[in-house]
Amino acid sequence: MFHTTRMRHIAWAALASASLVASPHAASAQTVLGSGVVPSTAENSEERPVTFTERVPRDAALAVVMTSAQIPDGVELPYDTEARIAAAQFVGEAGASLAIPNSAGAPPILLVGAGGAGDAAPNWREAGARIAQAMVLQNSPVAIAGLPDALAMAEAGLGATMGQYRFDRYKSQRTEPPALPFVIVGAASEAAETLFARRHGPLGDAVRFARDQINEPANVIYPESFVARTRALFAGVAGVTIEVLDEAELRALNMGTLLGVGQGSPRGSRLMMITYRGANGPPMLLAGKGITFDTGGISIKPNSGMWEMKGDMSGAAAVTGAAYSLAKSGAAVHVVAAVPLAENMPGTNAQRPGDVVRTYSGKTIEMRSTDAEGRLVLADAIEYATDTRKPYALVNIATLTGSAFRALGREFAATFAREDAHAEAAIAAGKKTGEELWRLPLHPAFARAMGSEVADIKNSDASPAPGASAGAHFIEFFVPDDLPWVHVDMANVDRQYSPTPLVPVGASGFGVLLLDEMARSWRPN
């Protein structure tokens, strides 16, 4: 009996061994990252294009933008419209709308308010977004009329682009809204079309790109695939070069912080440098945190809400999108986007609390928490970019701390700067674009709290420094003292939980508009 049983064991062992040798699938399965099965091959449902013309197409639904009870010049509406406006007490205030009955079988008519409160200017962008959402299922072209000039028309076009955004590629059963155009109507249609093509259209495309990457799951977007999508985005765009450093090159440059964050993941870290040269002279540097998924590493996060950490690369999406909008519109600026990309996982090779790592410049960092990882990848990226590109200013953006949310809620992103003028410039850009900032403090006491007994600085555990300020001081440690610098902590505004006219539920794409404006308005000296 013993002999027979032993022979069976040997036979099964030989069969299993032969199967492993003979089957290429069994051998190759060990080298596949993830399941090897893509979750979808579909794209998002097609959006309505934005076009411009002088006259309302005959078959189009009509949306009229109004800032008062007065029907805009040149807009033809049914004879009883004025009486209906008066009866409804519609005065064109922002957020209000009024449906006007049309003849049987004719497309609908909608009046949409854009009037600003007090001395505020009309919000043409938001009006376009609200029309896009109200008319999303309308099975005809949608004409948008009543806008006073080319800029207002282009702004409404951008609003319609942002307002209709949807991320539905993983819905196996979905409604396909008609992809018939939004037609912006007005006497200045030719000038508006040119303006939209040169400025507002690229902005809308950049915001869409950023939202798409942030909404994607982390089994689809990781360092290498983010780089591939970026290369596809910039294909054929003039004046752009893209440099990508892989793990071997990062190691040769001693970028221990970027490598350290990603060392627990089988998906290697990358540093991508996007350069757009639309002007001579030194560049503005934009640096964006690109953690494609953040478990917290060994300092692992709780399960609740961890799925949102697929969006921990929102800063990388923002700087990439801003570089695209600037390049595609041919802006007269020189800008470099530094995009450090890593996946923070608690693998067998993951870094540990207590480890000491070194940066590109040789500075050392004590790990107090592997969940304070975004500042680590920015350290290497900023040092490398400032050394090799010699920028005249730096703006970095990151989903860095929960403290930003606790301080500011979801109304403002936090911003920090060493100089009042730089903070004021960033805040002004935020007001202009609607991506608003609120300044939080830097202080020598907070900087001292970042000191380490065993290294130059520690990455966390910096009581009594407030968390958002501690994170800002950590990043400042790697910024040259004479370099104008602004830090934006967007951890509280990267995702929208209830829809607004311009931002649906999900990724906001925050930072694209802000950084685009800052690059255009901030000049050397």
C-alpha positions as CSV (number, residue, x, y, z in Angstrom):
1,M,0.0,0.0,0.0
2,F,2.8,2.4,0.9
3,H,4.5,1.7,-2.4
4,T,1.3,2.3,-4.4
5,T,0.5,5.6,-2.7
6,R,4.1,6.8,-3.1
7,M,4.0,6.0,-6.8
8,R,0.7,7.9,-7.3
9,H,2.3,11.0,-5.6
10,I,5.3,10.7,-7.9
11,A,3.0,10.3,-11.0
12,W,0.9,13.4,-10.0
13,A,4.1,15.4,-9.4
14,A,5.5,14.4,-12.8
15,L,2.2,15.3,-14.5
16,A,2.1,18.7,-12.8
17,S,5.7,19.4,-13.8
18,A,5.0,18.4,-17.4
19,S,2.0,20.6,-17.5
20,L,3.9,23.7,-16.4
21,V,6.6,23.0,-19.0
22,A,4.2,22.2,-21.8
23,S,1.6,25.0,-21.2
24,P,2.8,28.5,-22.1
25,H,-0.2,29.9,-20.4
26,A,0.8,28.5,-17.0
27,A,4.2,29.9,-17.3
28,S,3.3,33.3,-18.7
29,A,0.5,33.9,-16.1
30,Q,3.1,34.6,-13.5
31,T,4.3,37.6,-15.4
32,V,0.9,39.3,-16.1
33,L,0.1,42.4,-14.1
34,G,-3.4,42.4,-13.0
35,S,-5.9,40.0,-14.6
36,G,-4.7,40.6,-18.1
37,V,-8.3,41.3,-19.1
38,V,-9.3,44.9,-19.9
39,P,-12.5,46.0,-18.2
40,S,-13.9,47.6,-21.4
41,T,-13.0,48.4,-24.9
42,A,-15.7,51.1,-25.3
43,E,-15.2,54.8,-25.2
44,N,-17.4,57.3,-23.4
45,S,-20.6,58.0,-25.3
46,E,-20.2,60.7,-27.9
47,E,-20.7,64.3,-26.9
48,R,-22.3,67.1,-28.9
49,P,-19.8,69.1,-30.8
50,V,-19.9,72.9,-30.5
51,T,-20.4,75.0,-33.7
52,F,-21.1,78.6,-34.5
53,T,-23.4,80.3,-36.9
54,E,-25.3,83.6,-37.5
55,R,-28.8,82.2,-37.7
56,V,-30.8,79.6,-35.8
57,P,-31.1,76.4,-37.8
58,R,-34.7,75.6,-38.6
59,D,-34.8,72.2,-37.0
60,A,-33.0,73.3,-33.8
61,A,-34.3,73.5,-30.2
62,L,-33.7,77.0,-29.0
63,A,-32.1,78.2,-25.7
64,V,-32.0,81.9,-25.1
65,V,-29.5,83.3,-22.6
66,M,-30.9,86.4,-20.8
67,T,-29.7,88.8,-18.1
68,S,-33.0,90.6,-17.6
69,A,-36.7,90.3,-18.6
70,Q,-35.9,91.9,-21.9
71,I,-35.6,89.5,-24.9
72,P,-32.2,90.0,-26.5
73,D,-32.0,91.9,-29.8
74,G,-32.2,89.7,-32.9
75,V,-33.9,86.7,-31.1
76,E,-37.3,85.8,-32.5
77,L,-39.7,84.1,-30.1
78,P,-43.5,83.4,-30.1
79,Y,-45.7,86.5,-29.9
80,D,-46.9,85.8,-26.3
81,T,-43.4,85.3,-24.9
82,E,-43.2,88.7,-23.2
83,A,-46.5,88.0,-21.4
84,R,-45.3,84.6,-20.2
85,I,-42.0,86.2,-19.0
86,A,-44.0,88.8,-17.0
87,A,-46.4,86.2,-15.6
88,A,-43.5,84.0,-14.4
89,Q,-41.6,87.0,-13.0
90,F,-38.6,85.8,-14.9
91,V,-35.9,88.5,-14.8
92,G,-32.9,86.5,-16.2
93,E,-31.1,85.9,-12.9
94,A,-28.4,83.3,-12.9
95,G,-29.8,79.8,-12.2
96,A,-33.4,80.6,-13.3
97,S,-35.0,79.1,-16.4
98,L,-38.4,79.3,-18.2
99,A,-39.8,76.9,-20.8
100,I,-41.8,78.7,-23.5
101,P,-44.4,76.6,-25.4
102,N,-43.8,76.2,-29.1
103,S,-46.2,75.2,-31.9
104,A,-47.1,71.5,-32.1
105,G,-44.3,69.3,-33.3
106,A,-41.7,72.2,-33.1
107,P,-38.5,71.9,-31.0
108,P,-38.7,73.3,-27.5
109,I,-37.7,76.8,-26.4
110,L,-35.9,77.5,-23.1
111,L,-35.0,80.8,-21.5
112,V,-31.9,80.6,-19.3
113,G,-30.8,83.3,-16.9
114,A,-27.2,84.4,-16.7
115,G,-27.6,87.7,-14.8
116,G,-25.0,88.4,-12.2
117,A,-25.9,89.4,-8.6
118,G,-25.1,93.0,-7.8
119,D,-22.2,94.2,-10.0
120,A,-21.1,90.7,-10.9
121,A,-20.6,90.0,-14.6
122,P,-23.0,87.6,-16.4
123,N,-21.7,84.0,-16.2
124,W,-21.9,83.0,-19.8
125,R,-19.9,79.8,-19.2
126,E,-22.3,78.5,-16.5
127,A,-25.3,79.4,-18.7
128,G,-23.9,77.2,-21.5
129,A,-23.3,74.4,-19.1
130,R,-26.9,74.5,-17.7
131,I,-28.3,74.5,-21.3
132,A,-26.1,71.5,-22.1
133,Q,-27.5,69.6,-19.1
134,A,-31.1,70.6,-19.7
135,M,-31.0,69.7,-23.4
136,V,-28.8,66.5,-23.1
137,L,-31.5,64.2,-24.5
138,Q,-33.0,66.6,-27.1
139,N,-33.1,64.8,-30.4
140,S,-32.2,67.8,-32.5
141,P,-29.4,70.4,-32.7
142,V,-29.6,72.9,-29.9
143,A,-29.2,76.6,-30.8
144,I,-27.9,78.9,-28.0
145,A,-28.8,82.5,-28.7
146,G,-28.8,85.9,-26.9
147,L,-25.1,86.2,-26.3
148,P,-23.8,89.7,-26.8
149,D,-20.4,89.2,-28.4
150,A,-17.7,86.8,-29.5
151,L,-16.2,86.2,-26.1
152,A,-19.6,85.5,-24.5
153,M,-20.3,83.0,-27.3
154,A,-17.0,81.2,-26.9
155,E,-17.5,81.1,-23.1
156,A,-20.9,79.5,-23.5
157,G,-19.3,77.0,-25.9
158,L,-16.8,76.1,-23.2
159,G,-19.5,75.8,-20.6
160,A,-21.5,73.5,-22.9
161,T,-18.4,71.3,-23.3
162,M,-17.8,71.1,-19.6
163,G,-21.4,70.7,-18.6
164,Q,-22.1,67.8,-20.9
165,Y,-19.1,65.7,-19.8
166,R,-19.8,62.2,-18.8
167,F,-17.8,59.1,-18.0
168,D,-19.8,56.1,-19.0
169,R,-17.5,53.8,-20.8
170,Y,-17.9,51.0,-18.3
171,K,-21.7,51.0,-18.5
172,S,-22.7,47.9,-20.5
173,Q,-26.2,49.3,-20.8
174,R,-26.3,53.0,-21.2
175,T,-28.3,55.8,-22.7
176,E,-26.6,57.2,-25.8
177,P,-27.6,60.9,-25.9
178,P,-27.9,62.4,-29.4
179,A,-24.5,63.7,-30.6
180,L,-26.1,66.5,-32.6
181,P,-24.4,69.9,-32.3
182,F,-24.7,72.8,-29.9
183,V,-25.0,75.7,-32.3
184,I,-23.9,79.0,-30.8
185,V,-25.8,81.7,-32.6
186,G,-24.9,85.4,-33.0
187,A,-23.7,88.1,-35.4
188,A,-20.1,87.6,-34.1
189,S,-20.1,83.9,-35.0
190,E,-17.0,84.0,-37.1
191,A,-14.9,85.7,-34.5
192,A,-16.4,83.5,-31.8
193,E,-15.5,80.3,-33.8
194,T,-11.9,81.5,-34.2
195,L,-11.7,82.3,-30.4
196,F,-13.2,79.0,-29.5
197,A,-10.8,77.1,-31.7
198,R,-7.7,78.9,-30.4
199,R,-8.6,79.2,-26.7
200,H,-11.8,77.7,-25.3
201,G,-11.9,74.5,-27.3
202,P,-8.4,73.4,-26.2
203,L,-9.3,74.3,-22.6
204,G,-12.4,72.1,-22.8
205,D,-10.4,69.2,-24.3
206,A,-7.8,69.6,-21.5
207,V,-10.4,69.4,-18.8
208,R,-12.0,66.4,-20.4
209,F,-8.6,64.6,-20.5
210,A,-8.0,65.4,-16.9
211,R,-11.4,64.2,-15.8
212,D,-11.1,61.0,-17.8
213,Q,-7.7,60.0,-16.3
214,I,-8.9,60.7,-12.7
215,N,-12.2,58.8,-13.2
216,E,-10.4,55.8,-14.7
217,P,-9.8,52.9,-12.3
218,A,-6.3,52.1,-11.2
219,N,-6.2,48.9,-13.1
220,V,-6.4,51.0,-16.2
221,I,-4.4,54.1,-15.2
222,Y,-0.9,53.4,-13.7
223,P,2.4,55.1,-14.4
224,E,3.1,53.5,-17.7
225,S,-0.4,53.9,-19.1
226,F,-0.7,57.5,-17.9
227,V,2.5,58.2,-20.0
228,A,1.0,56.4,-23.0
229,R,-2.2,58.4,-22.9
230,T,-0.2,61.6,-22.5
231,R,1.8,60.8,-25.6
232,A,-1.3,60.1,-27.5
233,L,-2.9,63.4,-26.3
234,F,0.1,65.5,-27.5
235,A,0.7,63.6,-30.8
236,G,1.1,66.2,-33.5
237,V,0.9,69.3,-31.2
238,A,3.6,71.7,-32.2
239,G,6.4,72.9,-29.9
240,V,6.1,70.0,-27.4
241,T,8.7,67.5,-26.3
242,I,8.1,64.7,-23.8
243,E,10.9,63.1,-21.7
244,V,10.2,60.0,-19.6
245,L,12.6,58.5,-17.1
246,D,12.0,54.9,-16.2
247,E,13.1,53.1,-13.0
248,A,16.7,52.4,-14.2
249,E,17.2,56.0,-15.1
250,L,15.6,57.3,-11.9
251,R,18.0,55.0,-10.0
252,A,21.0,56.3,-11.9
253,L,19.9,59.8,-10.8
254,N,19.5,58.7,-7.1
255,M,15.8,59.6,-7.0
256,G,15.1,57.6,-3.9
257,T,11.9,59.2,-3.0
258,L,10.0,58.6,-6.3
259,L,11.4,55.1,-6.5
260,G,10.7,54.5,-2.8
261,V,7.0,55.3,-3.0
262,G,6.6,52.8,-5.9
263,Q,8.9,50.0,-4.7
264,G,6.0,48.0,-3.2
265,S,4.2,47.9,-6.6
266,P,5.1,45.8,-9.6
267,R,4.2,48.8,-11.7
268,G,7.3,50.9,-12.0
269,S,7.6,54.6,-11.2
270,R,8.1,57.1,-13.9
271,L,9.0,60.8,-14.2
272,M,7.5,62.5,-17.2
273,M,8.7,66.0,-18.3
274,I,6.4,67.8,-20.8
275,T,8.0,70.9,-22.3
276,Y,6.0,73.3,-24.4
277,R,8.2,76.1,-25.8
278,G,5.9,78.9,-27.1
279,A,8.3,81.6,-26.1
280,N,12.0,82.2,-25.4
281,G,13.6,82.5,-22.0
282,P,13.2,80.3,-18.9
283,P,10.1,78.3,-18.3
284,M,7.4,78.3,-15.7
285,L,7.5,74.9,-13.9
286,L,4.3,73.1,-13.1
287,A,4.6,70.0,-10.9
288,G,1.7,67.7,-10.2
289,K,1.5,64.7,-7.8
290,G,0.8,61.5,-9.8
291,I,0.0,58.7,-7.3
292,T,-2.1,56.5,-9.6
293,F,-3.4,54.6,-6.6
294,D,-2.6,55.2,-2.9
295,T,-3.2,52.4,-0.4
296,G,-1.1,54.3,2.1
297,G,1.6,51.6,1.7
298,I,2.6,49.9,4.9
299,S,0.8,52.7,6.8
300,I,-2.3,51.4,5.1
301,K,-5.5,53.4,4.9
302,P,-8.8,52.1,6.2
303,N,-11.1,50.5,3.6
304,S,-13.8,53.2,3.8
305,G,-13.4,55.5,0.8
306,M,-10.1,54.0,-0.3
307,W,-11.6,53.5,-3.8
308,E,-11.3,57.3,-4.2
309,M,-7.5,57.0,-4.1
310,K,-7.6,56.2,-7.8
311,G,-7.8,60.0,-8.1
312,D,-4.6,60.6,-6.2
313,M,-3.0,61.6,-9.5
314,S,-5.3,64.6,-9.9
315,G,-2.3,66.9,-9.7
316,A,-0.6,65.1,-12.5
317,A,-3.8,65.3,-14.6
318,A,-4.1,69.0,-13.9
319,V,-0.5,69.9,-15.0
320,T,-0.7,67.7,-18.0
321,G,-4.0,69.2,-19.0
322,A,-2.8,72.7,-18.5
323,A,0.3,72.0,-20.7
324,Y,-2.0,70.7,-23.4
325,S,-4.3,73.7,-23.4
326,L,-1.4,76.1,-23.6
327,A,0.3,74.2,-26.4
328,K,-2.8,73.4,-28.4
329,S,-3.8,77.1,-28.3
330,G,-0.3,78.3,-29.2
331,A,0.1,80.4,-26.1
332,A,3.2,82.6,-26.0
333,V,4.6,80.9,-23.0
334,H,7.4,78.5,-22.1
335,V,6.2,75.9,-19.7
336,V,7.5,72.6,-18.3
337,A,5.1,70.1,-16.6
338,A,6.9,67.7,-14.2
339,V,4.8,64.6,-13.6
340,P,6.1,62.1,-11.1
341,L,4.1,58.9,-11.3
342,A,4.0,56.0,-8.8
343,E,1.6,53.5,-7.3
344,N,1.8,53.2,-3.5
345,M,1.2,49.6,-2.5
346,P,2.0,47.5,0.6
347,G,4.0,44.8,-1.3
348,T,6.8,42.7,0.1
349,N,9.3,45.2,-1.1
350,A,7.5,48.3,0.1
351,Q,9.3,50.9,2.1
352,R,8.6,51.0,5.9
353,P,8.1,53.7,8.5
354,G,11.5,54.5,9.9
355,D,13.3,54.0,6.6
356,V,15.6,56.8,5.4
357,V,15.6,57.7,1.7
358,R,17.6,60.3,-0.3
359,T,16.6,62.6,-3.0
360,Y,18.1,63.7,-6.3
361,S,20.1,66.4,-4.6
362,G,21.3,64.2,-1.7
363,K,18.9,65.4,0.9
364,T,17.6,62.8,3.3
365,I,14.1,62.0,4.5
366,E,13.0,59.9,7.5
367,M,9.8,58.0,6.7
368,R,7.3,58.5,9.6
369,S,4.4,57.4,7.5
370,T,4.4,55.8,4.1
371,D,0.9,57.4,3.6
372,A,2.6,60.8,3.3
373,E,3.8,59.8,-0.1
374,G,2.7,62.6,-2.5
375,R,5.2,65.1,-1.1
376,L,7.9,62.5,-1.6
377,V,7.4,62.1,-5.3
378,L,7.2,65.9,-5.7
379,A,10.5,66.3,-3.9
380,D,12.5,64.4,-6.5
381,A,10.5,65.9,-9.4
382,I,11.0,69.4,-8.2
383,E,14.7,69.0,-7.5
384,Y,15.3,67.4,-10.9
385,A,13.2,69.9,-12.8
386,T,14.6,73.0,-11.1
387,D,18.1,71.8,-11.7
388,T,17.8,70.8,-15.3
389,R,15.2,73.4,-16.5
390,K,16.1,76.5,-14.5
391,P,12.5,77.8,-14.2
392,Y,11.6,81.4,-13.2
393,A,8.7,80.2,-11.1
394,L,7.2,77.0,-9.7
395,V,3.6,76.1,-9.1
396,N,3.0,72.6,-7.7
397,I,-0.4,71.1,-7.2
398,A,-1.4,67.9,-5.3
399,T,-4.2,66.1,-3.5
400,L,-1.9,66.3,-0.5
401,T,-3.7,66.4,2.8
402,G,-7.1,65.8,4.5
403,S,-6.3,68.9,6.5
404,A,-7.1,71.1,3.5
405,F,-10.6,69.7,3.6
406,R,-11.0,70.1,7.4
407,A,-9.8,73.8,7.1
408,L,-11.7,74.8,3.9
409,G,-14.5,72.4,3.1
410,R,-15.1,72.0,-0.6
411,E,-15.3,75.7,-1.6
412,F,-11.6,76.5,-1.9
413,A,-8.4,74.7,-2.6
414,A,-5.6,75.6,-0.1
415,T,-2.7,77.6,-1.3
416,F,0.7,78.6,0.2
417,A,3.4,81.0,-0.9
418,R,6.4,82.6,0.7
419,E,5.7,86.0,-0.9
420,D,2.4,87.9,-0.6
421,A,2.5,88.9,-4.3
422,H,2.8,85.3,-5.5
423,A,-0.2,84.2,-3.3
424,E,-2.2,87.2,-4.5
425,A,-1.5,86.3,-8.2
426,A,-2.6,82.7,-7.6
427,I,-5.8,83.8,-5.8
428,A,-6.6,86.3,-8.6
429,A,-6.2,83.5,-11.2
430,G,-8.5,81.3,-9.2
431,K,-11.2,84.0,-9.1
432,K,-10.9,84.6,-12.8
433,T,-11.3,80.9,-13.7
434,G,-13.7,79.9,-10.9
435,E,-11.2,77.5,-9.4
436,E,-10.8,79.5,-6.2
437,L,-8.0,79.4,-3.6
438,W,-7.7,80.4,0.0
439,R,-4.3,81.1,1.5
440,L,-3.2,79.1,4.5
441,P,-0.1,79.9,6.6
442,L,3.6,79.1,6.5
443,H,5.5,79.7,9.7
444,P,9.0,79.1,11.0
445,A,7.6,77.0,13.9
446,F,5.9,74.7,11.4
447,A,9.1,74.3,9.4
448,R,11.0,73.4,12.6
449,A,8.4,70.8,13.4
450,M,9.4,68.9,10.3
451,G,12.9,68.3,11.6
452,S,14.2,64.7,12.1
453,E,16.6,63.3,14.6
454,V,18.1,60.9,12.0
455,A,17.7,62.7,8.7
456,D,17.4,66.2,7.2
457,I,13.6,66.2,7.4
458,K,10.8,63.8,8.2
459,N,7.8,63.4,6.0
460,S,5.0,63.3,8.7
461,D,4.3,63.3,12.4
462,A,5.1,67.1,12.6
463,S,2.9,68.1,15.6
464,P,2.1,70.9,16.4
465,A,2.2,72.0,12.7
466,P,-1.2,71.8,11.0
467,G,-1.2,69.0,8.5
468,A,-1.7,71.2,5.3
469,S,1.0,73.6,6.5
470,A,3.4,70.8,7.4
471,G,3.0,69.3,3.9
472,A,3.7,72.7,2.3
473,H,6.8,73.2,4.4
474,F,8.0,69.7,3.5
475,I,7.7,70.6,-0.2
476,E,9.3,74.0,0.4
477,F,12.4,72.2,1.8
478,F,13.2,71.1,-1.8
479,V,12.4,74.4,-3.5
480,P,15.4,76.8,-4.1
481,D,15.1,79.7,-1.7
482,D,15.2,82.3,-4.5
483,L,12.6,80.7,-6.7
484,P,9.1,82.2,-6.7
485,W,6.8,79.3,-5.5
486,V,3.1,78.6,-5.0
487,H,1.8,75.3,-3.5
488,V,-1.8,74.3,-4.1
489,D,-3.3,71.5,-2.0
490,M,-6.4,70.4,-3.9
491,A,-7.3,67.3,-1.8
492,N,-10.7,68.8,-1.0
493,V,-11.8,69.9,-4.5
494,D,-10.6,67.1,-6.8
495,R,-14.0,65.3,-6.7
496,Q,-17.5,66.5,-6.9
497,Y,-20.2,64.7,-4.9
498,S,-23.2,66.6,-6.1
499,P,-23.4,68.0,-9.6
500,T,-23.0,71.7,-10.5
501,P,-23.6,73.2,-13.9
502,L,-19.9,72.9,-14.9
503,V,-18.8,69.8,-12.9
504,P,-20.8,66.6,-12.8
505,V,-20.4,64.0,-10.0
506,G,-17.0,62.5,-10.1
507,A,-13.6,64.0,-11.1
508,S,-13.7,67.8,-11.3
509,G,-10.5,68.3,-13.3
510,F,-9.6,71.1,-10.9
511,G,-6.4,72.9,-11.7
512,V,-6.4,72.9,-15.5
513,L,-8.1,76.3,-15.8
514,L,-6.2,77.7,-12.9
515,L,-2.7,76.7,-14.1
516,D,-3.5,77.7,-17.7
517,E,-4.4,81.2,-16.5
518,M,-1.3,81.4,-14.1
519,A,1.0,80.4,-16.9
520,R,-0.4,83.1,-19.2
521,S,-0.5,85.9,-16.6
522,W,2.7,85.2,-14.5
523,R,5.9,86.5,-16.2
524,P,9.5,86.5,-15.1
525,N,10.3,89.3,-12.6
